[in-house]
Amino acid sequence: PNKVKQTFTKSFTMRSLSFITKTNKVVPFETVEDTVVCTLEFKNDTFPVLENAGEAVARVVRKGKTDTFCRVRYITSDGNAVARKDYVPQDDWLDFPEGVTEGTIRVPIIDNQSLHDDKDFFISLSIPQVLQANGEVDKELKADIGPRIKTSVVIIDDDDAGVVSFEKDEHTIYQRDEEFVAPIVVKRKVGGCGKVSVA
């Protein structure tokens, strides 16, 4: 059978193909390719919140082009925190109008008077979309989700002073010729009532 030779070049928005037939006639044609114009993901892996704060705030960032209207669905799920007991579950869309690079998800937190360890729940992103001016989903331009597709919200108990400890048991610091500040992280867990100081 006769073999057909195929060559192609690719750009961000268009793929061009040309076929060379048996008679050396070039037959070009073009197909439009889906284009990712923006990427959406959480700004941090974890968002802490005091139990008496009223609501948790998780931030989502947009990377890439900002001249389109993008949106992404978000939904909460239990960790050791329980929906409707420790927080109000959410299932909604977060919008990114043109020019907006950061969006905020707010989840109401339910305060109680019992002592308990810190609790957590999760927020996940899905179904990123680019919308046209008429509100319809764009079939050519696409949005994507970055590596931080899921984040945890840590609810810090505010009914006890808590426990203060170093984040790590050991820290490795390499000597430098110039003076520098070595960051040593101290965390407060299992409570957040009142002001605490350590020396």
C-alpha positions in Angstrom: 0.0 0.0 0.0 1.0 3.6 -0.6 2.3 5.4 2.4 1.3 8.9 3.3 3.9 11.2 4.8 2.6 13.6 7.5 4.3 16.6 8.9 2.9 19.1 11.4 3.8 22.1 13.5 2.1 23.2 16.7 1.4 26.5 18.3 -0.5 27.5 21.4 -3.8 27.9 19.6 -3.6 26.2 16.3 -2.3 22.9 14.9 -1.4 22.9 11.2 -1.2 19.6 9.2 -0.1 19.1 5.7 -0.2 15.8 3.7 2.0 15.0 0.8 0.2 12.6 -1.5 1.6 10.1 -4.0 1.7 12.8 -6.7 3.6 15.2 -4.3 0.5 17.4 -4.0 0.4 19.2 -0.6 -3.0 19.2 1.0 -3.0 21.5 4.0 -5.8 21.8 6.6 -6.1 23.3 10.0 -7.9 22.3 13.2 -8.5 24.6 16.2 -7.0 23.2 19.4 -8.3 23.7 23.0 -6.3 26.4 24.7 -5.8 26.7 28.5 -5.8 30.4 29.3 -5.7 30.3 33.1 -4.9 27.9 36.0 -6.8 28.0 39.3 -5.5 26.6 42.6 -5.4 27.2 46.4 -2.9 29.8 47.6 -1.8 27.6 50.6 -2.0 23.9 51.6 -3.6 24.8 55.0 -5.7 27.6 56.4 -6.0 27.9 60.2 -9.0 29.5 61.9 -9.9 30.1 65.5 -13.1 28.4 66.5 -14.7 31.7 67.6 -13.7 33.5 64.4 -17.1 33.0 62.8 -15.8 31.9 59.4 -12.8 30.3 57.8 -11.2 32.1 54.8 -9.5 30.1 52.0 -7.9 31.9 49.1 -7.7 30.7 45.5 -5.4 32.3 42.9 -5.6 32.6 39.2 -2.4 32.2 37.1 -2.1 32.9 33.4 -4.2 35.3 31.4 -6.7 37.6 33.2 -8.7 38.9 30.2 -11.4 36.2 30.5 -14.1 35.3 33.0 -13.2 32.1 34.8 -14.9 30.1 37.5 -14.3 26.9 39.5 -16.5 24.7 41.7 -15.6 24.2 45.3 -17.0 21.7 47.8 -16.2 20.9 51.5 -15.7 17.5 53.0 -15.1 16.2 56.5 -11.8 15.4 58.1 -12.1 14.9 61.9 -14.3 18.0 61.8 -18.0 17.2 61.1 -20.3 19.2 58.8 -23.2 20.9 60.6 -21.5 20.3 63.9 -18.2 22.0 63.5 -18.7 23.9 60.2 -21.4 24.7 57.6 -20.8 22.6 54.5 -20.4 24.4 51.1 -20.9 23.5 47.5 -20.8 26.5 45.2 -18.9 28.3 42.4 -16.1 30.8 42.8 -16.0 33.5 40.1 -13.0 35.2 38.6 -14.1 38.2 36.5 -11.7 39.8 34.0 -8.7 41.3 35.8 -9.2 39.4 39.1 -6.3 37.1 40.2 -7.4 36.1 43.7 -10.8 34.8 45.0 -12.0 34.0 48.5 -14.0 31.1 49.8 -15.7 31.6 53.1 -17.0 28.8 55.3 -19.0 29.5 58.5 -17.5 27.9 61.6 -19.7 26.6 64.5 -18.4 27.5 67.9 -19.0 25.4 71.0 -17.9 25.5 74.6 -16.3 22.0 74.9 -12.6 21.3 75.1 -11.2 19.3 72.2 -8.2 18.9 70.0 -7.8 20.9 66.8 -10.1 19.7 64.0 -9.9 19.9 60.3 -12.0 19.7 57.1 -11.1 20.0 53.5 -12.1 22.1 50.5 -11.6 20.7 46.9 -11.7 22.4 43.5 -13.2 20.9 40.4 -14.8 21.8 37.0 -12.8 24.9 36.0 -14.5 26.8 33.2 -14.1 29.9 31.0 -17.4 31.7 30.4 -18.3 33.8 27.4 -20.0 37.2 27.7 -23.4 35.6 27.3 -22.7 33.3 30.3 -22.2 30.1 28.2 -19.2 27.9 28.7 -16.5 28.6 26.2 -15.9 25.4 24.1 -12.5 26.5 22.8 -10.8 28.4 25.7 -10.2 26.3 28.8 -9.3 26.8 32.5 -7.3 24.3 34.4 -6.6 23.4 38.1 -3.0 23.6 39.5 -1.3 21.3 41.9 -3.1 22.7 45.0 -6.4 21.2 44.1 -7.3 20.5 47.7 -6.6 22.4 51.0 -7.3 21.7 54.7 -8.9 24.1 57.1 -7.7 23.6 60.7 -10.2 24.7 63.4 -8.2 25.8 66.5 -10.0 25.3 69.8 -10.4 28.6 71.6 -11.7 27.2 74.9 -8.2 26.5 76.3 -4.8 28.3 76.2 -3.3 25.5 74.1 0.1 24.0 73.9 3.2 25.8 72.6 5.9 23.7 70.9 8.5 23.9 68.1 7.4 22.9 64.7 10.3 20.5 64.4 12.4 18.7 66.9 15.6 19.5 65.0 16.8 22.3 62.8 19.8 22.2 60.4 21.5 25.5 59.8 24.4 26.0 57.5 27.1 28.5 58.3 27.4 31.5 56.1 30.0 34.2 55.8 27.5 37.0 56.3 25.2 37.6 59.2 21.7 36.1 58.8 18.5 35.2 60.7 17.6 31.6 61.0 13.8 31.0 61.1 12.7 28.8 64.0 8.9 28.2 63.9 6.9 27.9 67.1 3.3 26.7 66.9 0.4 26.9 69.3 -1.9 23.8 69.2 -5.0 22.4 70.9 -6.3 25.8 72.0 -6.1 29.5 71.3 -7.8 31.2 74.3 -6.0 34.4 75.6 -2.5 35.7 75.0 0.4 33.4 75.5 4.1 34.3 75.7 7.2 32.1 75.9 10.8 32.8 76.8 
